Amino acid sequence: MKQVTISNDYLTLMVLDYGAIIQKLLVKGKDGNYTNVVVGYNHPSRYRLDDNCLGACIGRYAGRISKGSFVLDREKFLLYHEDGVHLHGGKEGFHQKYWNIEEVSYSNDPMVKLSYRSKHLEEGYPGNLTVNVTYRLVNNALQIIHEAVTDRSTVVNLTNHSYFKLDDSPYIDNYELQLNCPYILETDENLLPTGDMIPVRKTKYDFLLPKEIGVLRLNTPFIKDEGNEKVAELHSAKSGISMHVFTNQPAMVVYAPLDFPGICFETQNYPDAPNQPDFPNSVLRPGETYNNITIFKFDLVP
């Protein structure tokens, strides 16, 4: 397993070739000390046994697809599923693959670029898909750019699955969260979208104004306010670190698990879009380029 470390005056990023995983993201405090703001393992080999997708690139389709299949151009493609639910790309998604380290730069805006080639019918998906993910540090921000091209029409939905934790507390209940997301996707008992959107206002999902997370735990697809590239803000009073999330994607699954402290902002297309004709298009055709740009920007409050 290979590891690459890049740094600037504000951030230090450690990336693995396995799963294109963000192993550590260190934010430099005003006192010169660093806080690791992602949940991860010190020893890279531990990730081979991880089933939480810590820090990894998720694909070929992030989130859930219903019916264990989808139809594209009148052809049905069968996917690996459990009880009809296909999750995070299948039995062995992109988070369990070794990626190629294509480029590393240690310039003023340091970056590392990784690639993976997903063969035709891998996990049931059509088309040979070439995927690139670029991690770049620009001042106090981490940019993540997912790109993909295909030689045959397919469906694509990529995201990063880092669990953020902005201090050394054993919980995230006191974090202040704000989401520029006026709707959620209604989901059933299997967390599959029903096709309906529900306004968040005056519900437990209402984070339109900043408020503490409290005991609420989320595994919820939020719909971004179309007029705002900024989709989320997270703040820890203990560390003084604030994180701002920007994306060009229409949705974001916010996931805060029960079993350990951390919160994911999975910026992406709608879950189950291949089987929901009213959802944003998830089809990538030959000659097109899939592009997911997400920025995590960090500020320190005195």
Secondary structure, 3 states (H helix, E strand, C coil): CCEEEEECCCEEEEEECECCCEEEEEEECCCCCEEECECCCCCHHHHHHCCCCCCCEECCECCEECCCEEEECCEEEECCCECCEEECCCCCCHHHCECEEEEEECCCCCEEEEEEEECCCHHHCCCCEEEEEEEEEECCEEEEEEEEEECCCEECECEECCEECCCCCCCCCCCEEEECCCEEEEECCCCCEEEEEEECCCCCCCCCCCEECCCCCCEEEEECCCCCCEEEEEECCCCCEEEEEEECCCEEEEECCCCCCCEEEEEECCCCHHHCCCCCCCEECCCCCEEEEEEEEEEECC
